[in-house]
């Protein structure tokens, strides 16, 4: 369900999808927000990344996924 929604959101002219980024703070009011973000390093060339995850199988480092831990 996430993939179709992400595609829909990515096509919206007023939305920029920033992966591996956290919201640090939000200020302002409806229609005039300022959002402060913390963008974590991805160690890939973001301008050519398609999100296919092929790089994952070649990555020499295994990092626990905090969202899918048992």
Chimera marker file (.cmm) of the C-alpha trace (Angstrom):
<marker_set name="trace">
<marker id="1" x="0.000" y="0.000" z="0.000" r="1" g="1" b="0" radius="0.5"/>
<marker id="2" x="2.890" y="2.352" z="0.665" r="1" g="1" b="0" radius="0.5"/>
<marker id="3" x="4.342" y="2.216" z="-2.860" r="1" g="1" b="0" radius="0.5"/>
<marker id="4" x="1.195" y="3.433" z="-4.695" r="1" g="1" b="0" radius="0.5"/>
<marker id="5" x="0.694" y="6.247" z="-2.166" r="1" g="1" b="0" radius="0.5"/>
<marker id="6" x="4.369" y="7.253" z="-2.452" r="1" g="1" b="0" radius="0.5"/>
<marker id="7" x="4.041" y="7.438" z="-6.244" r="1" g="1" b="0" radius="0.5"/>
<marker id="8" x="0.884" y="9.547" z="-5.920" r="1" g="1" b="0" radius="0.5"/>
<marker id="9" x="2.534" y="11.908" z="-3.439" r="1" g="1" b="0" radius="0.5"/>
<marker id="10" x="5.688" y="12.122" z="-5.586" r="1" g="1" b="0" radius="0.5"/>
<marker id="11" x="3.635" y="13.380" z="-8.518" r="1" g="1" b="0" radius="0.5"/>
<marker id="12" x="2.090" y="16.240" z="-6.548" r="1" g="1" b="0" radius="0.5"/>
<marker id="13" x="3.579" y="19.583" z="-7.695" r="1" g="1" b="0" radius="0.5"/>
<marker id="14" x="3.804" y="20.995" z="-4.146" r="1" g="1" b="0" radius="0.5"/>
<marker id="15" x="5.404" y="17.958" z="-2.480" r="1" g="1" b="0" radius="0.5"/>
<marker id="16" x="9.063" y="16.928" z="-2.499" r="1" g="1" b="0" radius="0.5"/>
<marker id="17" x="9.722" y="13.432" z="-1.145" r="1" g="1" b="0" radius="0.5"/>
<marker id="18" x="12.898" y="13.403" z="0.953" r="1" g="1" b="0" radius="0.5"/>
<marker id="19" x="13.889" y="9.888" z="1.955" r="1" g="1" b="0" radius="0.5"/>
<marker id="20" x="15.996" y="9.195" z="5.039" r="1" g="1" b="0" radius="0.5"/>
<marker id="21" x="15.085" y="12.620" z="6.405" r="1" g="1" b="0" radius="0.5"/>
<marker id="22" x="13.578" y="13.540" z="9.775" r="1" g="1" b="0" radius="0.5"/>
<marker id="23" x="11.502" y="16.572" z="10.755" r="1" g="1" b="0" radius="0.5"/>
<marker id="24" x="13.397" y="18.536" z="13.415" r="1" g="1" b="0" radius="0.5"/>
<marker id="25" x="10.884" y="21.340" z="13.893" r="1" g="1" b="0" radius="0.5"/>
<marker id="26" x="7.825" y="23.081" z="12.466" r="1" g="1" b="0" radius="0.5"/>
<marker id="27" x="6.993" y="26.768" z="12.883" r="1" g="1" b="0" radius="0.5"/>
<marker id="28" x="4.312" y="29.027" z="11.478" r="1" g="1" b="0" radius="0.5"/>
<marker id="29" x="0.619" y="28.710" z="10.803" r="1" g="1" b="0" radius="0.5"/>
<marker id="30" x="-1.673" y="27.177" z="8.199" r="1" g="1" b="0" radius="0.5"/>
<marker id="31" x="-0.498" y="28.162" z="4.742" r="1" g="1" b="0" radius="0.5"/>
<marker id="32" x="2.837" y="29.536" z="5.952" r="1" g="1" b="0" radius="0.5"/>
<marker id="33" x="4.946" y="26.819" z="7.592" r="1" g="1" b="0" radius="0.5"/>
<marker id="34" x="8.707" y="26.653" z="7.966" r="1" g="1" b="0" radius="0.5"/>
<marker id="35" x="9.992" y="23.114" z="8.478" r="1" g="1" b="0" radius="0.5"/>
<marker id="36" x="13.495" y="22.287" z="9.704" r="1" g="1" b="0" radius="0.5"/>
<marker id="37" x="14.805" y="18.930" z="8.482" r="1" g="1" b="0" radius="0.5"/>
<marker id="38" x="17.700" y="16.645" z="9.352" r="1" g="1" b="0" radius="0.5"/>
<marker id="39" x="18.831" y="14.855" z="6.204" r="1" g="1" b="0" radius="0.5"/>
<marker id="40" x="20.897" y="11.766" z="6.983" r="1" g="1" b="0" radius="0.5"/>
<marker id="41" x="23.692" y="10.605" z="4.657" r="1" g="1" b="0" radius="0.5"/>
<marker id="42" x="22.667" y="7.931" z="2.176" r="1" g="1" b="0" radius="0.5"/>
<marker id="43" x="26.074" y="7.107" z="0.698" r="1" g="1" b="0" radius="0.5"/>
<marker id="44" x="24.613" y="6.810" z="-2.797" r="1" g="1" b="0" radius="0.5"/>
<marker id="45" x="24.192" y="9.157" z="-5.739" r="1" g="1" b="0" radius="0.5"/>
<marker id="46" x="20.702" y="10.465" z="-5.011" r="1" g="1" b="0" radius="0.5"/>
<marker id="47" x="20.319" y="12.092" z="-8.416" r="1" g="1" b="0" radius="0.5"/>
<marker id="48" x="20.450" y="8.695" z="-10.174" r="1" g="1" b="0" radius="0.5"/>
<marker id="49" x="18.747" y="6.561" z="-7.501" r="1" g="1" b="0" radius="0.5"/>
<marker id="50" x="15.452" y="5.043" z="-8.634" r="1" g="1" b="0" radius="0.5"/>
<marker id="51" x="14.620" y="3.394" z="-5.305" r="1" g="1" b="0" radius="0.5"/>
<marker id="52" x="14.893" y="-0.122" z="-6.780" r="1" g="1" b="0" radius="0.5"/>
<marker id="53" x="16.945" y="-1.377" z="-3.761" r="1" g="1" b="0" radius="0.5"/>
<marker id="54" x="19.380" y="-3.330" z="-5.981" r="1" g="1" b="0" radius="0.5"/>
<marker id="55" x="22.268" y="-1.644" z="-4.146" r="1" g="1" b="0" radius="0.5"/>
<marker id="56" x="21.160" y="-3.319" z="-0.907" r="1" g="1" b="0" radius="0.5"/>
<marker id="57" x="22.336" y="-6.769" z="-2.039" r="1" g="1" b="0" radius="0.5"/>
<marker id="58" x="25.807" y="-5.385" z="-2.873" r="1" g="1" b="0" radius="0.5"/>
<marker id="59" x="26.251" y="-3.308" z="0.280" r="1" g="1" b="0" radius="0.5"/>
<marker id="60" x="28.989" y="-4.804" z="2.520" r="1" g="1" b="0" radius="0.5"/>
<marker id="61" x="27.388" y="-3.479" z="5.737" r="1" g="1" b="0" radius="0.5"/>
<marker id="62" x="24.345" y="-4.947" z="7.491" r="1" g="1" b="0" radius="0.5"/>
<marker id="63" x="22.381" y="-2.421" z="9.564" r="1" g="1" b="0" radius="0.5"/>
<marker id="64" x="19.335" y="-3.389" z="11.667" r="1" g="1" b="0" radius="0.5"/>
<marker id="65" x="16.069" y="-1.985" z="10.345" r="1" g="1" b="0" radius="0.5"/>
<marker id="66" x="14.399" y="-0.259" z="13.329" r="1" g="1" b="0" radius="0.5"/>
<marker id="67" x="10.970" y="-0.605" z="11.708" r="1" g="1" b="0" radius="0.5"/>
<marker id="68" x="11.134" y="-4.367" z="11.032" r="1" g="1" b="0" radius="0.5"/>
<marker id="69" x="12.805" y="-5.827" z="14.120" r="1" g="1" b="0" radius="0.5"/>
<marker id="70" x="11.382" y="-8.937" z="15.769" r="1" g="1" b="0" radius="0.5"/>
<link id1="1" id2="2" r="1" g="1" b="0" radius="0.2"/>
<link id1="2" id2="3" r="1" g="1" b="0" radius="0.2"/>
<link id1="3" id2="4" r="1" g="1" b="0" radius="0.2"/>
<link id1="4" id2="5" r="1" g="1" b="0" radius="0.2"/>
<link id1="5" id2="6" r="1" g="1" b="0" radius="0.2"/>
<link id1="6" id2="7" r="1" g="1" b="0" radius="0.2"/>
<link id1="7" id2="8" r="1" g="1" b="0" radius="0.2"/>
<link id1="8" id2="9" r="1" g="1" b="0" radius="0.2"/>
<link id1="9" id2="10" r="1" g="1" b="0" radius="0.2"/>
<link id1="10" id2="11" r="1" g="1" b="0" radius="0.2"/>
<link id1="11" id2="12" r="1" g="1" b="0" radius="0.2"/>
<link id1="12" id2="13" r="1" g="1" b="0" radius="0.2"/>
<link id1="13" id2="14" r="1" g="1" b="0" radius="0.2"/>
<link id1="14" id2="15" r="1" g="1" b="0" radius="0.2"/>
<link id1="15" id2="16" r="1" g="1" b="0" radius="0.2"/>
<link id1="16" id2="17" r="1" g="1" b="0" radius="0.2"/>
<link id1="17" id2="18" r="1" g="1" b="0" radius="0.2"/>
<link id1="18" id2="19" r="1" g="1" b="0" radius="0.2"/>
<link id1="19" id2="20" r="1" g="1" b="0" radius="0.2"/>
<link id1="20" id2="21" r="1" g="1" b="0" radius="0.2"/>
<link id1="21" id2="22" r="1" g="1" b="0" radius="0.2"/>
<link id1="22" id2="23" r="1" g="1" b="0" radius="0.2"/>
<link id1="23" id2="24" r="1" g="1" b="0" radius="0.2"/>
<link id1="24" id2="25" r="1" g="1" b="0" radius="0.2"/>
<link id1="25" id2="26" r="1" g="1" b="0" radius="0.2"/>
<link id1="26" id2="27" r="1" g="1" b="0" radius="0.2"/>
<link id1="27" id2="28" r="1" g="1" b="0" radius="0.2"/>
<link id1="28" id2="29" r="1" g="1" b="0" radius="0.2"/>
<link id1="29" id2="30" r="1" g="1" b="0" radius="0.2"/>
<link id1="30" id2="31" r="1" g="1" b="0" radius="0.2"/>
<link id1="31" id2="32" r="1" g="1" b="0" radius="0.2"/>
<link id1="32" id2="33" r="1" g="1" b="0" radius="0.2"/>
<link id1="33" id2="34" r="1" g="1" b="0" radius="0.2"/>
<link id1="34" id2="35" r="1" g="1" b="0" radius="0.2"/>
<link id1="35" id2="36" r="1" g="1" b="0" radius="0.2"/>
<link id1="36" id2="37" r="1" g="1" b="0" radius="0.2"/>
<link id1="37" id2="38" r="1" g="1" b="0" radius="0.2"/>
<link id1="38" id2="39" r="1" g="1" b="0" radius="0.2"/>
<link id1="39" id2="40" r="1" g="1" b="0" radius="0.2"/>
<link id1="40" id2="41" r="1" g="1" b="0" radius="0.2"/>
<link id1="41" id2="42" r="1" g="1" b="0" radius="0.2"/>
<link id1="42" id2="43" r="1" g="1" b="0" radius="0.2"/>
<link id1="43" id2="44" r="1" g="1" b="0" radius="0.2"/>
<link id1="44" id2="45" r="1" g="1" b="0" radius="0.2"/>
<link id1="45" id2="46" r="1" g="1" b="0" radius="0.2"/>
<link id1="46" id2="47" r="1" g="1" b="0" radius="0.2"/>
<link id1="47" id2="48" r="1" g="1" b="0" radius="0.2"/>
<link id1="48" id2="49" r="1" g="1" b="0" radius="0.2"/>
<link id1="49" id2="50" r="1" g="1" b="0" radius="0.2"/>
<link id1="50" id2="51" r="1" g="1" b="0" radius="0.2"/>
<link id1="51" id2="52" r="1" g="1" b="0" radius="0.2"/>
<link id1="52" id2="53" r="1" g="1" b="0" radius="0.2"/>
<link id1="53" id2="54" r="1" g="1" b="0" radius="0.2"/>
<link id1="54" id2="55" r="1" g="1" b="0" radius="0.2"/>
<link id1="55" id2="56" r="1" g="1" b="0" radius="0.2"/>
<link id1="56" id2="57" r="1" g="1" b="0" radius="0.2"/>
<link id1="57" id2="58" r="1" g="1" b="0" radius="0.2"/>
<link id1="58" id2="59" r="1" g="1" b="0" radius="0.2"/>
<link id1="59" id2="60" r="1" g="1" b="0" radius="0.2"/>
<link id1="60" id2="61" r="1" g="1" b="0" radius="0.2"/>
<link id1="61" id2="62" r="1" g="1" b="0" radius="0.2"/>
<link id1="62" id2="63" r="1" g="1" b="0" radius="0.2"/>
<link id1="63" id2="64" r="1" g="1" b="0" radius="0.2"/>
<link id1="64" id2="65" r="1" g="1" b="0" radius="0.2"/>
<link id1="65" id2="66" r="1" g="1" b="0" radius="0.2"/>
<link id1="66" id2="67" r="1" g="1" b="0" radius="0.2"/>
<link id1="67" id2="68" r="1" g="1" b="0" radius="0.2"/>
<link id1="68" id2="69" r="1" g="1" b="0" radius="0.2"/>
<link id1="69" id2="70" r="1" g="1" b="0" radius="0.2"/>
</marker_set>
